Amino acid sequence: MLKLLLGKLKESALSVIPIIALVLILNYTIAPMPLWNLVLFIISAVIMIIGITLFNLGVDMSLIPIGEHIGSTLVKSRRLPLIVILTFVIGVFITVAEPDLSVLAGQISGVPNMTIILCVALGVGIALVAAFLRILFQLPLSYLLIGSYILAFLFSAFTRPEFLSVAWESGGVSTGPIMVPFIMALGLGLASVRADKTSEEDSFGLISLCLIGPIVAVLILGMFFSPSGGSALNVPSLTSLGDITRLYGESIGEYFRQVAVALLPIMLLFAIFQIVKIRLGMRPILKISTGTVYTYLGLVLFLLSANVGFMPAGYQLGSSIYQKSGWILVLAGMVIGYFVVSAEPAVFVLKHQVEDITEGAISARSMGIGLSVGVSVSVGLAMLRVLTGVSILCFVIPGYTLALALSFIVPRLFTSIAFDSGAVASGPLAATFMLPFAIGASEAHGGNIYTDAFGIVTLVALTPVITLQLFGLAFTIKSRKAKKAMVLPAESETIIELDYTDEDENSSMLPGDVIEP
């Protein structure tokens, strides 16, 4: 247990330390922050590391086992209507509990938080049902994705411009630290309904559909709602450590309540499954209960540190750097993007997963560099959007069109992992630090935050999809070359065996003559 806890602590520290280092460098060079605001950020960073550690430990002990047990129980029932209904309910419940979604909703003025959260949750529920039916009826993922993105592009033409970037942002934010491991675990159970060689392959791709589902749902919401006013972010005025303590004391009770309300539905659902069907023993129930407590405390600390310390720091830095120079803003964004994605624990797992699948043809190191460069470029493009006001559609339409076109060339497994990887790259720090960074720069520029700043998480989620598809293309080319190289020695060996030998002295063949294969 201690070893596992230390491992999670290391993962969490590696996720947050690069941001701490970048903030300190920027603070002492081009974007100085008030002393006590900097102290607030550092304290919040330490609390966030503890929160992510407890949360990740709790996910392994509770949410992943819950997902696996519910998934396998649903499959064993063999009742399609029941599976569809409960899959939808699970998708809704798990989305409501997603901390990154709460962070996003809190930054949109003029639209009730719960309206956005429930709309995204409905989108995820429907997408999860579609993902299960795809597994059951063996439908190619690429066809389903093409239809979904065409629908999203069409709805984008009718959604209000102020809501367009918010809608595309909702996909990357909804697939956060709770949903990804839970849905992956659920997918393994659902995929076991077919015990053929493609069942493992079909367990991938659920996250990609859960990413596009909310986008379509919020695009529809955007036909009726429009955000108004500026950012809901507040930068506190601090003069002492007492002010920081008071700030945390005033906020912590609200986050205890929010997280309890968010986690309660999925816990009640598991309790019903446990009583009616699963019936686990006392020991696994104790482990899951302990893990749930860790998850709860971790989420409280994560949301508390993100809202109290991280988001104001990101906002202040974005505003200060823009006032220095627009080009420095772009460069700073690219550096932040490079180091943030390289430190994501989920990206670490993804890199080694691809290395194993390709049997070393694509190394984890080259994958890591590719993903870091891709996300760096995407954050740089997001900063250009802040400066120029270019529509998010100018990037997502050609980007996803390229990725979908590549899906017909690369192996199916690469397509599934590639579209899942977008959710992996847009981790907790994207919503809690990079989005406020863009909002601060946009407001300093005098732009519209809903059209110019929102969309940064969308771009962070897009570039890994293209990167992995390109790696899949490289793997396909390498595989074909390897097959050709294997054929040539075989032909050569055939010729040597049929060449003239002493045993052929009574034959009419001359030395050097060969029989064509």
NUDRENVEX-365680 format. One record per residue (C-alpha): residue number from 1; residue in one letter; x, z, y. Coordinates in steps of 0.2 Angstrom, whole numbers, plus 2048, in hexadecimal, padded with zeros to 3 digits. Last residue first. Layout:
REM NUDRENVEX-365680
   k r  c1  c3  c2
 NUM A   X   Z   Y
...
//
This chain:
REM NUDRENVEX-365680
   k r  c1  c3  c2
 517 P 836 6D9 79C
 516 E 841 6C9 79D
 515 I 84C 6C8 78E
 514 V 85E 6C8 792
 513 D 86D 6BD 790
 512 G 87E 6C4 794
 511 P 886 6C0 783
 510 L 87D 6B1 77B
 509 M 86D 6B2 771
 508 S 86C 6A9 760
 507 S 86C 6B9 757
 506 N 878 6BD 749
 505 E 883 6C7 754
 504 D 874 6D1 75B
 503 E 87A 6E1 753
 502 D 88A 6E0 75D
 501 T 880 6E2 76E
 500 Y 878 6D5 77A
 499 D 86C 6DD 787
 498 L 85A 6E2 782
 497 E 85E 6F5 785
 496 I 866 6F1 795
 495 I 857 6E7 79B
 494 T 84B 6F5 797
 493 E 856 702 7A0
 492 S 856 6F7 7B0
 491 E 843 6F6 7B0
 490 A 842 709 7AE
 489 P 84F 70C 7BB
 488 L 844 701 7C7
 487 V 833 70A 7C4
 486 M 839 71B 7C9
 485 A 83E 715 7DB
 484 K 82D 70D 7DD
 483 K 825 71D 7D9
 482 A 830 726 7E5
 481 K 82C 71A 7F3
 480 R 819 71C 7F0
 479 S 81B 72F 7F1
 478 K 826 72F 801
 477 I 818 724 809
 476 T 80A 730 804
 475 F 815 73F 80A
 474 A 817 737 81B
 473 L 805 734 81C
 472 G 801 746 817
 471 F 80D 74B 825
 470 L 804 740 831
 469 Q 7F4 748 82B
 468 L 7FC 75A 82E
 467 T 801 756 83F
 466 I 7F0 74E 844
 465 V 7E6 75D 83E
 464 P 7F4 769 846
 463 T 7F0 760 857
 462 L 7DE 763 857
 461 A 7DC 776 856
 460 V 7E8 779 865
 459 L 7DE 76B 86E
 458 T 7CD 774 86B
 457 V 7D5 785 870
 456 I 7DA 77E 881
 455 G 7C9 777 884
 454 F 7C3 782 891
 453 A 7CE 781 8A0
 452 D 7C8 771 8A9
 451 T 7B5 76F 8A6
 450 Y 7B0 781 8A5
 449 I 7BE 787 8B0
 448 N 7B9 77C 8BF
 447 G 7C8 779 8CA
 446 G 7CF 783 8D9
 445 H 7E1 781 8D2
 444 A 7E2 795 8D2
 443 E 7D1 794 8C8
 442 S 7D9 788 8BC
 441 A 7E9 791 8B9
 440 G 7E0 7A2 8B6
 439 I 7D4 799 8AA
 438 A 7E3 790 8A0
 437 F 7EC 7A1 89E
 436 P 7DB 7A9 899
 435 L 7DA 79C 88B
 434 M 7EC 79E 886
 433 F 7EB 7B1 884
 432 T 7DB 7B8 87B
 431 A 7D4 7A8 874
 430 A 7E4 7A0 86E
 429 L 7EC 7B1 869
 428 P 7DF 7B3 85B
 427 G 7E4 7A4 852
 426 S 7E1 791 856
 425 A 7EE 78B 849
 424 V 7E4 790 83A
 423 A 7D4 789 840
 422 G 7DD 778 843
 421 S 7E5 77A 832
 420 D 7D4 778 829
 419 F 7D3 765 82E
 418 A 7E5 763 827
 417 I 7E1 76C 817
 416 S 7D2 761 813
 415 T 7DB 751 818
 414 F 7EA 756 80E
 413 L 7E0 759 7FF
 412 R 7D8 748 800
 411 P 7E9 73F 7FF
 410 V 7ED 735 80F
 409 I 7E7 724 813
 408 F 7D4 726 816
 407 S 7D7 736 81F
 406 L 7E2 72E 82B
 405 A 7D3 726 834
 404 L 7CB 737 835
 403 A 7DB 73E 83E
 402 L 7DC 72F 84A
 401 T 7CA 730 84E
 400 Y 7CC 743 851
 399 G 7DA 740 85E
 398 P 7D2 731 866
 397 I 7C1 73B 869
 396 V 7C9 74C 86C
 395 F 7D5 747 87A
 394 C 7CB 73D 886
 393 L 7BC 748 881
 392 I 7C4 757 889
 391 S 7C1 74F 89A
 390 V 7CF 74D 8A6
 389 G 7CE 75B 8B4
 388 T 7E0 756 8BB
 387 L 7E9 767 8BC
 386 V 7E0 771 8AF
 385 R 7DF 761 8A4
 384 L 7F2 760 8A5
 383 M 7F3 773 8A0
 382 A 7E9 76E 890
 381 L 7F5 75F 88D
 380 G 803 76C 88D
 379 V 7FA 777 881
 378 S 7F7 768 875
 377 V 80A 763 876
 376 S 80F 775 871
 375 V 802 774 863
 374 G 80A 765 85C
 373 V 81C 76A 85F
 372 S 818 77B 856
 371 L 80F 772 848
 370 G 81D 765 845
 369 I 82A 773 845
 368 G 821 77D 838
 367 M 81E 76E 82D
 366 S 830 76A 82E
 365 R 835 77C 829
 364 A 827 77D 81B
 363 S 82F 76D 813
 362 I 825 75E 80F
 361 A 82B 756 7FF
 360 G 82D 768 7F8
 359 E 821 766 7EA
 358 T 814 75E 7F6
 357 I 807 76C 7F2
 356 D 814 77A 7F3
 355 E 81B 774 804
 354 V 809 773 80A
 353 Q 805 785 805
 352 H 816 78A 80C
 351 K 811 784 81D
 350 L 7FF 78A 81C
 349 V 804 79C 819
 348 F 810 79C 828
 347 V 802 795 832
 346 A 7F7 7A3 82D
 345 P 804 7B0 833
 344 E 804 7A8 845
 343 A 816 7A9 84C
 342 S 819 796 84D
 341 V 808 794 855
 340 V 80C 79F 864
 339 F 81E 799 866
 338 Y 81A 787 869
 337 G 80A 78A 873
 336 I 813 796 87F
 335 V 821 78A 882
 334 M 815 77B 885
 333 G 80A 786 891
 332 A 81A 78B 89B
 331 L 81F 778 89D
 330 V 80D 773 8A3
 329 L 80D 782 8AF
 328 I 81E 77E 8B5
 327 W 818 76C 8B9
 326 G 809 773 8C3
 325 S 815 77E 8CE
 324 K 817 78F 8D5
 323 Q 805 793 8D8
 322 Y 801 78C 8C7
 321 I 80D 799 8BF
 320 S 804 7A8 8C8
 319 S 7F2 7A3 8C3
 318 G 7F7 7A0 8B1
 317 L 801 7B0 8B0
 316 Q 7F3 7BA 8B8
 315 Y 7E6 7B3 8AB
 314 G 7F1 7B6 89C
 313 A 7F4 7C8 8A2
 312 P 7E2 7CB 8A5
 311 M 7DE 7C4 893
 310 F 7EB 7CF 88A
 309 G 7E8 7E0 891
 308 V 7D6 7E6 891
 307 N 7CD 7D8 888
 306 A 7DA 7D4 87B
 305 S 7DF 7E7 879
 304 L 7CD 7EC 876
 303 L 7C9 7DD 86B
 302 F 7D8 7E0 85F
 301 L 7D6 7F3 85F
 300 V 7C3 7F2 85A
 299 L 7C7 7E4 84E
 298 G 7D5 7EF 845
 297 L 7CA 7FE 844
 296 Y 7BC 7F4 83C
 295 T 7C7 7EB 830
 294 Y 7D0 7FB 82B
 293 V 7BF 803 828
 292 T 7BA 7F4 81E
 291 G 7CA 7F5 813
 290 T 7C6 807 80F
 289 S 7B4 802 809
 288 I 7BB 7F3 7FF
 287 K 7C8 7FF 7F6
 286 L 7BA 80C 7F3
 285 I 7AF 7FE 7EC
 284 P 7BD 7F8 7E1
 283 R 7BF 80A 7DA
 282 M 7AD 80E 7D8
 281 G 7A9 800 7CD
 280 L 7A1 7EF 7D3
 279 R 78F 7EC 7D0
 278 I 78E 7D9 7D5
 277 K 77C 7D5 7D3
 276 V 76E 7E0 7DC
 275 I 778 7EF 7E3
 274 Q 788 7E6 7E7
 273 F 77F 7D7 7EE
 272 I 775 7E2 7F9
 271 A 784 7EB 7FF
 270 F 78D 7DB 802
 269 L 77F 7D5 80D
 268 L 77F 7E6 816
 267 M 792 7E5 819
 266 I 790 7D3 820
 265 P 782 7D9 82C
 264 L 78B 7E9 832
 263 L 79C 7E0 837
 262 A 796 7DA 848
 261 V 78B 7E9 84D
 260 A 79A 7F5 849
 259 V 7A6 7E9 852
 258 Q 79B 7EA 862
 257 R 798 7FD 861
 256 F 7AB 801 85F
 255 Y 7AE 7F4 86D
 254 E 7A3 7FD 879
 253 G 7AA 80E 876
 252 I 7BC 808 879
 251 S 7B9 801 88B
 250 E 7B8 810 896
 249 G 7C6 819 88D
 248 Y 7D1 809 88E
 247 L 7D0 808 8A1
 246 R 7D2 81B 8A3
 245 T 7E2 81A 899
 244 I 7E8 80C 8A4
 243 D 7E3 814 8B4
 242 G 7EC 824 8AE
 241 L 7FC 81A 8AB
 240 S 7FC 817 8BE
 239 T 7F8 80B 8CC
 238 L 7ED 7FE 8C4
 237 S 7E1 7F1 8CB
 236 P 7D9 7E8 8BC
 235 V 7D8 7D5 8BB
 234 N 7C6 7D1 8B6
 233 L 7C1 7C2 8AC
 232 A 7AF 7BB 8AD
 231 S 7B6 7AB 8B3
 230 G 7AD 7A2 8C1
 229 G 79A 79E 8C4
 228 S 78E 795 8B8
 227 P 78D 790 8A6
 226 S 780 783 8A2
 225 F 772 784 895
 224 F 766 777 88E
 223 M 770 768 889
 222 G 77F 774 886
 221 L 776 77C 877
 220 I 776 76B 86E
 219 L 789 76B 871
 218 V 78A 77D 86B
 217 A 783 778 85A
 216 V 78E 768 858
 215 I 79D 772 85C
 214 P 798 781 851
 213 G 797 775 842
 212 I 7A8 76D 846
 211 L 7B2 77C 842
 210 C 7A8 782 833
 209 L 7AA 770 82C
 208 S 7BD 772 82D
 207 I 7BD 784 826
 206 L 7B4 77E 816
 205 G 7C1 770 813
 204 F 7CB 778 806
 203 S 7C2 77F 7F6
 202 D 7BF 76D 7F2
 201 E 7D1 76B 7ED
 200 E 7D0 77A 7E1
 199 S 7C0 772 7D9
 198 T 7C8 761 7D7
 197 K 7CF 763 7C5
 196 D 7BE 768 7BE
 195 A 7B6 779 7BD
 194 R 7A7 775 7C8
 193 V 79E 784 7CE
 192 S 7AF 78B 7D1
 191 A 7AF 783 7E3
 190 L 7A2 791 7E9
 189 G 7AE 79F 7E4
 188 L 7BD 797 7EC
 187 G 7B3 793 7FB
 186 L 7AE 7A5 7FD
 185 A 7C0 7AA 7FE
 184 M 7C4 79C 80B
 183 I 7B4 7A1 814
 182 F 7BA 7B4 815
 181 P 7CC 7AF 81A
 180 V 7C7 7A3 828
 179 M 7B8 7AD 82F
 178 I 7C0 7BD 833
 177 P 7D0 7B7 83C
 176 G 7C8 7A9 845
 175 T 7BE 799 842
 174 S 7B2 79C 850
 173 V 7BF 799 85E
 172 G 7C4 788 858
 171 G 7B2 782 857
 170 S 7AC 78A 867
 169 E 7B9 781 872
 168 W 7B0 771 86F
 167 A 7A0 778 876
 166 V 7A9 781 884
 165 S 7B1 770 889
 164 L 7A0 768 88A
 163 F 796 776 892
 162 E 79B 772 8A5
 161 P 798 75F 8A1
 160 R 786 762 89B
 159 T 784 75B 88A
 158 F 77C 74A 887
 157 A 78C 73F 884
 156 S 794 74D 87A
 155 F 785 74C 86E
 154 L 78C 73B 869
 153 F 79E 741 866
 152 A 797 750 85C
 151 L 78D 745 851
 150 I 79C 739 84E
 149 Y 7A6 749 84A
 148 S 799 74E 83D
 147 G 797 73D 835
 146 I 7AA 73B 834
 145 L 7AC 74D 82D
 144 L 7A0 74A 81F
 143 Y 7A8 739 81A
 142 S 7B9 741 81A
 141 L 7B4 750 80F
 140 P 7B0 744 801
 139 L 7A0 749 7F8
 138 Q 7A1 752 7E7
 137 F 78F 757 7E6
 136 L 792 76A 7E4
 135 I 7A1 76A 7F0
 134 R 798 760 7FD
 133 L 789 76B 7FB
 132 F 794 77A 7FE
 131 A 79C 773 80E
 130 A 78A 76E 815
 129 V 784 780 812
 128 L 794 786 81C
 127 A 790 77A 82A
 126 I 77E 780 82C
 125 G 784 792 82D
 124 V 793 78E 838
 123 G 787 785 845
 122 L 77B 794 844
 121 A 789 7A0 848
 120 V 78E 795 857
 119 C 77D 796 85E
 118 L 77C 7A9 85A
 117 I 78C 7AC 863
 116 I 787 7A1 872
 115 T 776 7A9 875
 114 M 77E 7BB 871
 113 N 78A 7B9 880
 112 P 77C 7B4 88C
 111 V 780 7A4 896
 110 G 784 7A5 8A9
 109 S 796 7AA 8A7
 108 I 7A1 7A5 899
 107 Q 7B0 7B0 896
 106 G 7A7 7BD 88B
 105 A 7A1 7AF 87F
 104 L 7B3 7AB 87B
 103 V 7B9 7BD 877
 102 S 7AA 7BF 86C
 101 L 7AE 7AF 863
 100 D 7C0 7B5 860
  99 P 7B9 7C5 858
  98 E 7AF 7BD 84B
  97 A 7A1 7C9 844
  96 V 793 7BD 849
  95 T 79C 7AF 840
  94 I 79C 7B9 830
  93 F 789 7BD 831
  92 V 784 7AA 834
  91 G 78F 7A3 827
  90 I 789 7B0 81A
  89 V 777 7AC 81E
  88 F 77A 799 81C
  87 T 782 79D 80B
  86 L 774 7A8 806
  85 I 767 79B 809
  84 V 771 78D 801
  83 I 775 798 7F1
  82 L 763 79D 7F0
  81 P 75D 78B 7F1
  80 L 76A 785 7E4
  79 R 767 793 7D7
  78 R 775 793 7CB
  77 S 776 7A6 7CD
  76 K 788 7A6 7C7
  75 V 78E 79C 7D6
  74 L 786 7A9 7E2
  73 T 78F 7B7 7D9
  72 S 7A0 7AD 7DA
  71 G 79E 7AB 7EC
  70 I 798 7BD 7F0
  69 H 7A7 7C4 7E6
  68 E 7B4 7B9 7EE
  67 G 7AD 7BC 800
  66 I 7AD 7CF 7FD
  65 P 7BE 7CF 7F6
  64 I 7C4 7C5 805
  63 L 7BB 7D0 811
  62 S 7C0 7E1 80A
  61 M 7D2 7E4 805
  60 D 7DB 7D5 80C
  59 V 7D0 7D5 81C
  58 G 7D4 7E7 81E
  57 L 7E6 7E4 81E
  56 N 7E4 7D6 82A
  55 F 7DA 7E1 836
  54 L 7E6 7F0 835
  53 T 7F5 7E5 83A
  52 I 7EB 7DC 847
  51 G 7E6 7EC 84F
  50 I 7F7 7F4 84E
  49 I 7FF 7E4 856
  48 M 7F1 7E4 863
  47 I 7F4 7F6 868
  46 V 807 7F1 86B
  45 A 802 7E2 875
  44 S 7F5 7EC 87F
  43 I 803 7F9 884
  42 I 80E 7EA 889
  41 F 800 7E2 893
  40 L 7FB 7F3 89C
  39 V 80D 7F5 8A1
  38 L 80D 7E4 8A8
  37 N 7FE 7E8 8B2
  36 W 806 7F8 8B8
  35 L 815 7EF 8BF
  34 P 80B 7E1 8C8
  33 M 80F 7D0 8C0
  32 P 81E 7C5 8C4
  31 A 81B 7B2 8C0
  30 I 82C 7A8 8C2
  29 T 83A 7B2 8BB
  28 Y 837 7C4 8B6
  27 N 825 7C2 8B1
  26 L 828 7B2 8A8
  25 I 835 7B9 89D
  24 L 82A 7C9 89A
  23 V 81B 7BE 896
  22 L 825 7B3 88A
  21 A 82C 7C2 881
  20 I 81B 7CA 87F
  19 I 814 7BA 879
  18 P 822 7B8 86C
  17 I 81F 7CA 866
  16 V 80C 7C7 862
  15 S 80C 7BD 852
  14 L 81C 7C4 84B
  13 A 816 7D6 84E
  12 S 806 7D2 844
  11 E 810 7CA 835
  10 K 81C 7D9 835
   9 L 80D 7E6 836
   8 K 805 7DC 827
   7 G 815 7DE 81D
   6 L 817 7F0 821
   5 L 805 7F3 81C
   4 L 807 7EA 80B
   3 K 817 7F4 808
   2 L 80E 805 80C
   1 M 800 800 800
//
